[in-house]
Amino acid sequence: MKLLVTGGAGFIGSHVAEIYAEKDYSVTVFDNLSRSILLNKEIKNLDHNWNYLGKFRNVERVRGDIRNKKEIEEAAREKDFIIHTAAQTAVTTSITNPEADFTTNALGTFNVLEAARKNDVKAVVYCSTNKVFGDNVNKINVKEGEKRYSFGESHEKGISETFDIDLCEHTPYGCSKLTGDMYVQDYAHLYGIRTGVFRMSCIYGTRQFGVEDQGWVAWFTIATVLEKPITIYGDGKQVRDVLYVTDLVDAYDRFLGSKIKNGIYNTGGGPQNTISLLELLDFLEKLTGKRSRISFSDWRPSDQKVYISDISKAQKELGWKPKITPEEGVRKISEWTLENRKLF
């Protein structure tokens, strides 16, 4: 089987490529290595995952941009599946540079779908986001505890796939990802391509070079281990359901191995795997014996006080559930960071 992974040198994409290479797929990794440009930040060892994948005999690495129709159509030739992870990933960047956000997330996804259609690709997996629900999530009543917010009984299972996306602020990032989300669904209905839309919550794991604007679990872990200061935007009681990256890829794989024509799944750790920013800092201190210097700043636009995925649909249709707890996952990142201090 032949697989194309867009954004394959990124955090999620590189894990997808690695896991499928180990399954003996023929994997093409397609990436323009632009993360530092999109985030407007200096990121050391930007090519680490790119180089890491070079050790696999059945991984082909192609430098290319999903915004370039010719390049992505060429990469999609004779492929059975596409897992589309390439994206502009930060809300903050979408506000300061909305054009780059739109052309990458909306236009880029359209180009990937056209490449799939023209090349008779069997199935496309799309990395969507919980931000498609926008500020409507903040209209849910929450309870405030000492170190976390929580949903009331009406949403104790989390946010389902049918939660309202209309008449609210999304930020440009939420709009561009929602555009891709809807196009992916329509291409399934119109052109018969099997599509899986995974509206992801907080995905974390090793080889994730988290920064202040994106990848907060990894960033807090890296900053703690390396004794760097941390700024919390808001009060730190924000809660997310967190999902370790290998559990995410397992969900993709179960979809690709199914007969489902068009699946939409809210994908995170679910109610059993939640953590607040303050709780993560406490756990990291217990784990490492260190606590970074913490400062607080204003809330970011449309930041959700609580976001928890209702993962019951994925559990029912894909037979899937998370396996790695937040404690186990954060321990893995901490150990990886210590072993690879030179990368930072």
N, C-alpha and C positions, 0 to 999 in steps of 0.2 A: 504494500500500500504506500501511496505517496502523499505526503503532508506538506503544506506550505504554512509556515508560522510567520505572520507579519509582526513586526516588533520583536523578533526572536532573540535579539540581544538584550532585551529588557528583563526585568525581574520575572514577571509571569511567563513571558515568552520563552525565556531560556530554560525554565523548568519544564514547560510543555515540550520543548525540543529535546531535552535530555530524557524525559520519561518515554517519549515515543521512539527515540533512537534506541533506547534499551529494549523496546518492544520489537526492534528490528524493522521499523518503518524506514523508508527513504524520506529524510526530512530536509526541506529547504528553509533556511532561516533568512528572512528578508528584513533588513533594517538599515536606516540611514544614520544611526548613532547620533541623534540630534537632541538627546534629553537635556544636556547642559544648555543648549541654545534655547530650547523651548522654555525651560525653567529660569533662564537667565542667571544661572549659578555655576560656579566652578565645581565640577564633580570629578574627583580624582578617580583614575582607573575606569574611565567611562567604557573602555573596551574590554573590561575584565570578563564579562559573560560571553562576549564575542570570541575572545581567545579561549575561554574555557570550553566552548562547544567545538573548538577545532580538534579536540582529541578524539572525537567520534568519527569513525570511518564513513558512516552513513549520514552525516550531516553536511550539507552544502551551504556555505555562507555567501549570500548575495547582498552587496551594498545597493540599496535602492530606496525609493521614496514612494509611499502610497499616493502621494499627490500627483505623481507622474503616471498617467494612464498606460503609456507604452511599457514602462518598467514593470508595473504590477501585472499587466496582462501577460507579459513574457514569463514572469515568475510563476504564474498560475497554470501554465500549459501542462497538460497531462497529469494534473494533480487530482487526487481523489477527494481530499478534504482541505479546507482552509480554517485555521484557528486564528482569528483576527484580534491580536492583542495590541497592535500599534495604535498609539493615541497621544494626544496632549492630555496630561493627567492631573493638572493642578487648577483648582478654582481660582487661586490668586493670579496665575498667569492668564487665565481666560479673561479676567477683568482688565489687566494691564495691556494685553495683546490679543484682543478678540479675533482679529483676522487669522492669526496663526492657529488659534484654537479651532475656528470654523473650518479652515481649509484642511486641517489634519483630521479632525473628528467627523465632520459631516461630509465634505467633499472626498476625503480619503476613503471613508467607508463606502461611499457610492462607487468609487473607482474599484474597490475590492469586489463589490457585488457584481459590477459589470464584467470584471475579469473572470469571476466565477461563472456567470451566465454564458459568456462567450466561449469558455473552455469546458463547458459541461461538467463543472465540479459537482460532486454528489452532495456535499453538505458544507455549511459554513457555521462556525461557532463565533459569536460576537460577544466581546467583553463590554457589557453595558455597566451601569452604575446605579446605586441607590439615589443619586442626585437627580435622576429623571423625575422623582416625586417632588422635588423642589421644596419650597417653604411650607407646603401643606403638612409636612410631618410635624412642624412646630405648632400646628393648630390642635394637635392632640394634647389633652391635659397630661401633665407629668407631675410626679411626686418628687420632692427634693429631700434627699437624705444627707447624711454627714459628708459622704464622699462620692455620691452619685445621684443622678436623676433616674427615674424609672417610669415606664408607661403605667397607666391605670389598668383596671381589669378589662376595659373594652379592647385593649390591644396587647394583652399579656402574651399572646403568641407571636407578636411582631407585625410587621407590615407585609400584607399579601400582594400578589401581582395585580389585583384589581383596585388597589388604592388609587385615589384620584390624583391625576397629574395636572389638572387644569386650573387656570385662574390664580396663578401664584408666581412668585419670583423663583427662577431656576438658576440664575447666573448664566453667563455665556457657556460655561462648561456643561451645565445641566442641559441647556438647549441643544448644544452641538451633539452631545451623546444621545439625547432623546431623538434627534433627527436620524442618527444612524440606527438606533434601536427600531424605529418605525419603518425605515427603509428595509432593514433586514427582514422584518415580518412580512412586508409587502412583496418582497422578492420570492418568499416562500409561496405566497398565495398566487401571484401572477405567473411565475416562471417555473414553479415546481422544484426549486432548490430546497433541500432540507435545511432548516435553520434552527439553531439553538441560541436564544438570547439569555445571557446570564447577567442579571442585575446585581452586581457584586457590592457587598458591604466592605469591610476592612480586611484586605488580604495581606498576609505578612509571611516572612520566611527568610531563609538564608539567601545570600547573594542579592539582597535588596539594599541598595544604597540610599536609604531613606534620608530625606532632607526636611527642613522645617516646613516646607510647603506641601510635602507629599510623602506618604509612607510613615505615618506617625509612630506606629509600634516599633518599626525598625529604627527610626530616628531617635526615639527616646532611649532605646536599648544601646545604640551606638554611642550616643552622647553620654550616657551613664558610665559605660565601660571605659570610655576615653576621657571622662571627667570634663566634658564640655558643658557650657551653660545651656539651659532650655527655657524658651519663652512659651508660656501657655496663653492662648488666645481664648478669653472667656474665663470661667472660674475653675476649670479642670474637672468638673463633675459630669462632663459630656460622656455618654456611654455609647459604645459600638459593640456589635457582635463581630467577633474576629474569627477569621478562617485561615488555617495554615495552607500554604500554596499547594502542597501535594494533595490535600483534600479537594481543593478546587479543580485540579486537573483530573481527579477521579470523577468528578461530576461531568466534566466535558466528555471524558471517555465513555461514561455510561450513556450519555446522549448519542454519541456517534455510533455506539454499538446497538442502539435501539432502533425501532421502526417509526419513531415519532417524527411527524412531518414538520411541525412548527412548534417548538417548545419555548416557553417564557418562564424563567425561574428566578425568584429572588434568592440570592446565593450568599450566605454568610454562615457564621457559626451557629446562628439561631439563639433562642432564649437561654440555652444551657452554656453558651460560650460568650459571655459578655464581660466587658471590663471598662472602667472609666479611666481617664487620664491620671487622676490622683491614685487610683488603685494600682495602675501599672507602675507608677513611680515607687509606691510602697513595696510592691513585689520585687522590683529591680534592686531596691536597697537591701531587701532580705536575701536576695540571690547573690549579689555582688559585694555587699558591704559598703556600697558607694551611693551617694545621692548628689546629683548635679545641683548647681546653683539655679534656683527657679525664679523667674520673674513673670508677671502677668501683664497682659495687654488687652485691648478691646476685642470683643467678639468679631469674627469674620462674617462677611455677608452670607446670609442664609445658612449659617452653620446650624446643624440640627442638634438640639440638646440630647435627644435620644434617637438612635436608629438601630432597630433590631429586625432582622429578616424573619418572616414567617417562612420556614423552609419545608413546610409540610407537603407542598406540591412536588418538589424535587424528591422528597423521601418516598412519596407514593408512586410517582411515574418512573423514577429512575432507580428506585431501591437504594438511594444514596443517603449517607449521613456522615457528619464530621467525625473523625477519629482522634485527632490531636487536640488536647486541651490547651487553653491559653498558657497555663503554667509550663507545660511541656514544650510548646512552641517557642515561647520567649527564652526558655533555657537553651534551646537549640540555637537561636540567634546570638545569644550571649556567648556561647562557646565558640561559634563561628567567628564572631567579631574578635574575640581574644586570640584565636588562632591566626587571624588575618589582619592584625593591627596595622601592618605596613601598607595595606590598601587604602587606609584612611589618612 
